[in-house]
Amino acid sequence: MSVSEQARRARTAGETLAVTTRTAKDAALNAMADALVARTPEILAANAADLAAGREAGLSAAVLDRLALDEGRMAGIADALRQMAALPDPVGEVVRGSTLPNGLELRQIRVPFGVVGIVYEGRPNVTVDAAGICLKSGNAALLRGSSSAAHSNAALVAVLRDAIVSAGLPADAVQLLDSSTRDSVKELMRARGLVDVLIPRGGASLIRTVVEESTVPVIETGVGNCHVYVDDAADLPMAVSITLNAKTQRLSTCNTAESLLVHAAVADDFLPPMLAAFAEAGVTVHGTAEVARFSDAVVPATDEDFATEYLSADISVTVVDSLDAAVAHIRRYGSGHTEAIVTDSQSAAREFVARVDSAAVMVNASTRFTDGGEFGFGAEIGISTQKLHARGPMGLPELTSTKYVVTGTGHLR
């Protein structure tokens, strides 16, 4: 089936979803969760085929980790759907309203986009998260995952579609596009008028391609070259624990810290325990000469290192002379995702927050908190690093647009 035909089917399904009650949508989400648990063995069998093919193809450990499913992860994916069912329905929410001087009643309300296309890499959990968040927000989903997860995604979508039908909603609310060639992505990017919005979620190359080549409106989710800045007024033991968590709590996520900036005034006291902690955790430090004097294990850092989203047990580290220099470094190399400052100075924290132009800024907290679930939004569709429509973790409200409803009593202009 062509992408255009799938998009037309999605459009029909979206018309139904747009007027579906919260009760019906929540019942479908819970049915999807139950079905995933009940049919976990067949999903894991499909995932095993993907993992075997990935190992044979030489995929890295980080990529294989993103691809892997097990019973625990499946239970977590199902729980995310149940949590989504418990969240408020954004559709119909009144964003603002007033009575105009002429007596007209004006309301701006949230409405679904209609058909949402999502292009993503690796993680099969995104298949379920995307399907669930689109359904809850009243949108039909066209999912284009990577070929490395083809078996897993096919099994997941088959389970989800069966559950959706059992709940009385159209199966075409969730559809999987062919991932065997790039043709489906090209068709999806050209389906303007059939697809309302396209969301790329993955590496820099994928996102850039979709942003530059799509005629369908795009919400850009960005790569995560995230920074931790240790200020001269930092609590140093806290700084070590925050930095270690930001880097190592999970290596392969976009909110993982990839670069560490250390104020020169605390470098002598902070870097020895920090480098020791990295070494114990198996993290390779790519550092400048000021960093290398504290450890022979430091690999010389290049300009490219500071611009890299490693998604691995690597981090770039440099020493800066001031908060100004830290902000300048972030502006030069950062991706606009998440930056953190560790400091006991309220003025330094305020200045950092005001001057750093990123979707999320952490004060004395790990970058790993930039996440829809951690923010209380439930599952997210991605983390937007652009400034139009949505920025930061994109939860249910970000998967809607708005329209104005104007009510009169025979008003004429």
BAFI-239338 format. One line per field, with one value per residue (C-alpha): x, y, z; residue in one letter; residue number from 1. Coordinates in Angstrom, 1 decimal. Layout:
N
px = c(X;...)
py = c(Y;...)
pz = c(Z;...)
r = c(a;...)
k = c(NUM;...)
***
This chain:
413
px = c(0.0;1.3;2.0;-0.7;-3.3;-2.2;-2.4;-6.0;-7.0;-5.4;-7.3;-10.6;-9.6;-8.6;-12.0;-13.4;-10.8;-11.4;-14.9;-14.2;-14.9;-12.2;-13.8;-13.5;-9.9;-8.9;-10.5;-8.5;-5.3;-5.9;-6.8;-3.5;-1.6;-3.3;-2.7;1.0;1.4;-0.6;1.3;4.8;6.2;5.5;6.8;10.1;10.5;10.3;12.7;15.1;15.2;16.0;18.8;20.4;20.4;21.8;24.6;25.4;25.4;27.8;25.5;27.1;26.3;24.5;22.3;21.5;20.5;18.1;16.7;16.3;13.1;12.5;9.7;10.6;10.7;7.4;5.7;7.1;5.8;2.3;2.3;3.1;-0.1;-2.1;-0.6;-1.5;-5.1;-5.2;-4.1;-6.5;-7.7;-6.4;-9.1;-11.7;-9.8;-10.4;-7.1;-8.7;-12.1;-13.8;-16.9;-16.1;-17.5;-20.1;-21.4;-19.8;-18.5;-15.0;-13.3;-10.0;-10.1;-7.6;-8.3;-6.3;-3.8;-5.5;-2.8;0.7;3.6;6.5;9.9;12.2;15.2;16.0;13.8;10.7;9.2;8.7;6.2;4.0;4.5;3.8;0.7;-0.6;0.0;-1.5;-4.6;-5.1;-4.8;-7.3;-4.7;-4.2;-0.5;1.6;4.7;7.9;10.5;14.0;14.7;16.8;13.5;11.3;10.3;9.7;7.6;5.5;4.7;3.9;1.7;-0.2;-1.0;-2.0;-4.3;-6.1;-6.6;-7.8;-10.4;-11.5;-12.2;-14.4;-12.1;-10.7;-7.5;-6.1;-5.7;-2.2;-0.4;3.2;5.0;7.4;11.0;12.8;13.6;13.8;11.0;8.4;10.1;10.3;6.6;5.7;7.6;5.7;2.3;1.2;-2.5;-2.8;-0.4;-0.8;2.5;5.7;7.9;11.4;12.9;16.5;20.0;21.1;21.3;17.7;16.3;18.2;17.0;13.3;13.5;15.2;13.3;9.8;6.9;4.7;5.1;7.7;8.1;11.8;13.1;16.7;19.8;21.1;24.6;23.8;26.2;26.9;28.6;30.3;30.4;33.1;30.3;29.3;29.0;31.7;30.5;27.0;28.6;30.4;27.1;25.0;27.6;28.0;24.3;23.8;26.4;26.0;22.4;21.7;24.2;22.0;19.4;19.2;19.2;22.5;25.3;27.9;30.1;31.4;32.5;34.5;35.2;39.0;38.7;37.5;39.3;42.1;39.6;36.9;38.5;40.6;37.5;35.4;37.9;38.3;34.5;34.4;37.2;35.4;32.2;34.1;33.7;36.4;37.2;38.1;39.7;41.8;45.3;44.0;42.0;44.8;47.2;45.0;45.0;47.0;43.8;42.4;42.2;43.0;39.8;39.2;36.7;34.6;34.5;32.8;30.2;29.5;26.4;28.3;25.4;28.2;30.6;32.4;32.3;34.2;35.6;37.2;38.0;36.5;37.5;34.0;30.3;30.5;33.0;30.7;27.7;29.8;30.9;27.4;26.1;28.9;28.6;25.2;22.1;19.5;18.3;19.3;22.0;22.7;24.5;25.7;26.1;25.2;25.0;21.5;22.8;24.9;21.9;19.7;22.2;22.8;19.1;18.5;21.4;21.4;19.1;17.9;14.6;15.4;17.8;18.6;19.8;21.5;19.9;20.8;20.1;18.4;15.2;14.3;11.7;7.9;7.4;9.7;7.9;4.6;3.4;3.2;4.8;6.3;6.5;9.9;11.8;11.5;14.5;12.8;10.9;7.7;4.6;6.3;9.6;10.9;9.2;6.1;3.2;-0.5;-1.2;1.7;0.0;-2.9;-3.6;-6.4;-9.4;-11.7;-15.3;-17.4;-21.0;-23.4;-27.1;-27.6;-24.6;-23.8;-20.7)
py = c(0.0;3.5;6.1;8.3;5.6;5.0;8.8;8.8;6.0;7.9;11.0;9.1;7.5;11.0;12.3;9.7;10.3;14.0;13.5;10.4;10.9;10.7;7.6;5.8;6.9;5.9;2.5;2.0;3.0;0.5;-2.2;-1.5;-1.8;-5.1;-6.5;-5.6;-7.5;-10.5;-10.8;-10.0;-13.3;-12.8;-9.2;-10.3;-13.0;-10.3;-8.2;-11.0;-11.3;-7.5;-7.8;-10.8;-8.9;-5.8;-7.8;-9.3;-5.8;-4.6;-2.1;-0.5;-1.5;1.8;1.3;-2.3;-1.1;1.4;-1.5;-4.1;-5.1;-7.4;-8.2;-5.3;-2.8;-4.2;-3.8;-0.2;0.6;-0.7;1.2;4.4;3.9;3.4;6.6;8.4;7.2;8.8;12.2;15.0;15.0;18.2;18.1;20.7;22.5;26.3;28.0;31.4;33.0;36.3;38.3;41.0;44.6;43.8;40.8;38.0;35.2;34.1;30.9;29.4;25.6;22.8;20.5;17.6;18.2;15.4;13.1;13.1;11.5;10.4;9.3;7.8;5.6;2.6;2.5;0.4;1.9;5.1;3.1;2.6;6.0;7.7;5.7;6.3;10.0;10.5;8.6;10.4;13.7;12.7;12.3;9.4;8.3;7.3;5.7;5.2;3.5;2.3;-0.9;-2.1;-2.4;-3.6;-6.9;-5.3;-2.4;-4.7;-6.9;-3.9;-2.2;-5.5;-5.8;-2.1;-2.2;-5.3;-3.7;-0.4;-2.4;-4.3;-0.9;0.1;2.6;2.4;0.3;2.9;5.2;3.7;2.6;1.5;2.6;0.4;0.8;-1.4;1.5;5.3;5.8;5.8;8.7;10.6;10.0;11.0;14.2;15.1;14.2;17.8;18.1;14.5;14.7;17.7;17.6;15.6;14.9;13.5;11.9;10.6;11.6;14.9;13.6;12.3;15.5;17.7;15.7;15.9;19.6;20.6;18.4;18.1;20.0;18.9;21.2;19.9;20.1;19.7;17.6;18.2;16.3;16.6;18.1;18.9;20.7;20.8;23.9;23.8;27.3;28.7;28.8;25.2;22.6;20.3;16.9;17.8;18.8;15.4;13.5;15.6;15.4;11.6;11.1;13.3;11.4;7.8;7.2;6.2;6.8;6.6;9.4;12.9;14.4;12.8;15.3;15.2;18.1;19.4;23.0;23.7;27.1;27.6;28.7;25.2;23.1;21.9;20.7;19.5;17.7;15.0;13.5;14.0;12.3;9.5;9.0;9.0;6.4;4.1;4.4;3.6;7.0;8.2;11.9;14.0;17.0;20.1;20.5;22.1;18.9;16.5;17.7;15.9;12.5;10.6;8.8;12.1;11.9;15.2;17.0;18.5;21.0;18.2;16.6;19.6;19.6;15.8;14.1;10.9;8.7;6.6;6.4;9.6;13.2;16.4;18.5;21.9;24.6;28.1;31.4;32.7;32.2;34.4;31.9;29.0;30.6;31.5;27.9;26.6;29.1;27.9;24.2;23.5;22.1;24.1;21.0;21.1;22.8;22.6;24.9;23.7;26.7;28.0;31.6;32.8;35.6;33.1;30.8;33.7;34.9;31.4;30.8;34.1;33.9;30.2;29.8;26.2;24.3;23.4;24.8;22.9;24.6;22.1;19.1;16.5;17.1;13.7;15.3;16.8;14.2;14.3;11.6;13.4;16.7;15.0;15.2;11.4;9.9;12.4;12.5;14.0;17.1;20.1;22.4;24.8;27.9;27.7;25.9;23.8;23.8;21.2;17.9;17.5;16.0;15.8;19.6;20.0;17.4;19.8;23.0;25.5;27.0;29.9;29.4;32.5;32.6;35.4;36.2;37.3;39.6;41.4;43.4)
pz = c(0.0;-0.9;1.7;0.1;0.5;4.2;4.7;3.3;5.6;8.5;7.6;7.8;11.1;12.3;11.6;14.0;16.6;16.6;18.0;20.2;23.9;26.5;27.9;24.6;24.0;27.6;27.1;23.9;25.7;28.5;26.0;24.2;27.5;28.4;24.9;25.0;28.3;27.1;23.8;25.2;24.1;20.4;20.6;22.3;19.6;16.9;18.9;19.2;15.4;15.2;17.8;16.0;12.7;14.5;16.0;12.6;11.1;13.7;15.5;18.6;22.1;22.6;19.5;20.6;24.0;22.5;20.3;23.0;24.7;27.6;30.0;32.3;29.4;28.0;31.4;31.5;28.0;29.0;32.2;30.2;28.3;31.4;32.9;29.7;30.1;33.5;32.1;31.2;27.6;25.9;23.2;23.8;26.5;26.5;26.2;26.6;26.3;26.7;25.9;23.3;23.7;21.0;23.0;21.0;23.1;22.0;22.9;21.8;22.1;21.6;18.6;17.1;14.3;12.4;10.9;12.5;10.8;13.0;11.6;14.2;14.7;16.9;19.9;19.4;22.6;20.6;18.4;21.4;23.0;19.6;19.0;22.5;22.6;19.1;20.0;23.3;21.6;18.9;16.1;13.7;13.6;10.6;12.1;10.1;12.3;11.3;9.4;12.4;14.4;11.6;13.2;16.6;15.2;13.0;16.0;18.2;15.7;15.0;18.7;19.0;16.0;17.3;20.7;19.1;17.1;20.2;21.9;19.0;17.3;13.7;13.3;10.9;13.9;14.0;10.9;10.2;7.1;5.2;6.5;4.0;1.7;2.1;-0.4;2.3;4.1;0.9;0.2;3.7;3.5;0.3;1.6;2.2;2.4;3.7;6.6;8.9;10.7;10.6;13.7;13.2;16.2;16.0;15.1;13.6;10.0;10.1;11.6;9.2;6.2;7.3;8.1;4.9;2.5;3.8;2.3;5.3;8.3;10.7;14.5;15.0;17.8;18.3;19.2;22.7;23.1;26.7;29.1;32.8;34.1;37.5;38.8;41.2;43.9;43.4;46.1;44.7;46.0;44.7;41.4;41.1;41.8;39.4;36.6;37.0;37.0;34.0;32.0;33.2;34.4;30.8;28.0;24.9;25.6;24.2;27.7;28.7;29.4;26.7;27.8;31.2;31.8;35.0;36.4;36.7;40.3;41.4;38.8;41.2;43.8;41.5;38.6;40.5;42.2;39.0;36.8;39.3;39.3;35.5;35.4;37.8;35.7;32.5;30.9;28.5;29.0;26.0;27.6;27.0;28.3;31.5;32.2;31.1;33.8;36.3;34.6;32.1;30.9;29.4;25.6;23.9;22.9;19.5;18.3;16.9;20.4;21.9;19.1;19.4;20.9;21.8;23.1;24.6;27.5;26.4;27.6;26.5;29.4;29.5;32.0;31.6;33.2;34.0;33.6;30.5;29.0;29.9;28.2;25.1;24.9;25.1;22.5;20.2;20.6;22.2;20.4;22.4;24.3;28.1;30.1;33.8;36.3;39.6;42.0;45.4;44.0;43.3;41.1;39.0;38.6;37.5;35.0;33.6;33.2;31.5;29.1;28.1;25.1;25.4;25.8;29.4;32.0;35.2;38.4;40.7;39.0;36.4;32.7;32.8;34.1;30.8;30.0;29.6;32.3;34.8;34.1;34.8;31.2;30.8;27.7;25.2;21.5;21.6;22.9;20.7;20.4;18.1;19.1;17.1;18.4;21.0;22.9;25.3;26.1;23.9;25.8;25.0;24.6;22.2;19.9;19.4;17.5;18.4;16.7;17.7;18.4;18.2;19.5;18.8;18.9;15.3;15.3;12.0;11.2)
r = c(m;s;v;s;e;q;a;r;r;a;r;t;a;g;e;t;l;a;v;t;t;r;t;a;k;d;a;a;l;n;a;m;a;d;a;l;v;a;r;t;p;e;i;l;a;a;n;a;a;d;l;a;a;g;r;e;a;g;l;s;a;a;v;l;d;r;l;a;l;d;e;g;r;m;a;g;i;a;d;a;l;r;q;m;a;a;l;p;d;p;v;g;e;v;v;r;g;s;t;l;p;n;g;l;e;l;r;q;i;r;v;p;f;g;v;v;g;i;v;y;e;g;r;p;n;v;t;v;d;a;a;g;i;c;l;k;s;g;n;a;a;l;l;r;g;s;s;s;a;a;h;s;n;a;a;l;v;a;v;l;r;d;a;i;v;s;a;g;l;p;a;d;a;v;q;l;l;d;s;s;t;r;d;s;v;k;e;l;m;r;a;r;g;l;v;d;v;l;i;p;r;g;g;a;s;l;i;r;t;v;v;e;e;s;t;v;p;v;i;e;t;g;v;g;n;c;h;v;y;v;d;d;a;a;d;l;p;m;a;v;s;i;t;l;n;a;k;t;q;r;l;s;t;c;n;t;a;e;s;l;l;v;h;a;a;v;a;d;d;f;l;p;p;m;l;a;a;f;a;e;a;g;v;t;v;h;g;t;a;e;v;a;r;f;s;d;a;v;v;p;a;t;d;e;d;f;a;t;e;y;l;s;a;d;i;s;v;t;v;v;d;s;l;d;a;a;v;a;h;i;r;r;y;g;s;g;h;t;e;a;i;v;t;d;s;q;s;a;a;r;e;f;v;a;r;v;d;s;a;a;v;m;v;n;a;s;t;r;f;t;d;g;g;e;f;g;f;g;a;e;i;g;i;s;t;q;k;l;h;a;r;g;p;m;g;l;p;e;l;t;s;t;k;y;v;v;t;g;t;g;h;l;r)
k = c(1;2;3;4;5;6;7;8;9;10;11;12;13;14;15;16;17;18;19;20;21;22;23;24;25;26;27;28;29;30;31;32;33;34;35;36;37;38;39;40;41;42;43;44;45;46;47;48;49;50;51;52;53;54;55;56;57;58;59;60;61;62;63;64;65;66;67;68;69;70;71;72;73;74;75;76;77;78;79;80;81;82;83;84;85;86;87;88;89;90;91;92;93;94;95;96;97;98;99;100;101;102;103;104;105;106;107;108;109;110;111;112;113;114;115;116;117;118;119;120;121;122;123;124;125;126;127;128;129;130;131;132;133;134;135;136;137;138;139;140;141;142;143;144;145;146;147;148;149;150;151;152;153;154;155;156;157;158;159;160;161;162;163;164;165;166;167;168;169;170;171;172;173;174;175;176;177;178;179;180;181;182;183;184;185;186;187;188;189;190;191;192;193;194;195;196;197;198;199;200;201;202;203;204;205;206;207;208;209;210;211;212;213;214;215;216;217;218;219;220;221;222;223;224;225;226;227;228;229;230;231;232;233;234;235;236;237;238;239;240;241;242;243;244;245;246;247;248;249;250;251;252;253;254;255;256;257;258;259;260;261;262;263;264;265;266;267;268;269;270;271;272;273;274;275;276;277;278;279;280;281;282;283;284;285;286;287;288;289;290;291;292;293;294;295;296;297;298;299;300;301;302;303;304;305;306;307;308;309;310;311;312;313;314;315;316;317;318;319;320;321;322;323;324;325;326;327;328;329;330;331;332;333;334;335;336;337;338;339;340;341;342;343;344;345;346;347;348;349;350;351;352;353;354;355;356;357;358;359;360;361;362;363;364;365;366;367;368;369;370;371;372;373;374;375;376;377;378;379;380;381;382;383;384;385;386;387;388;389;390;391;392;393;394;395;396;397;398;399;400;401;402;403;404;405;406;407;408;409;410;411;412;413)
***
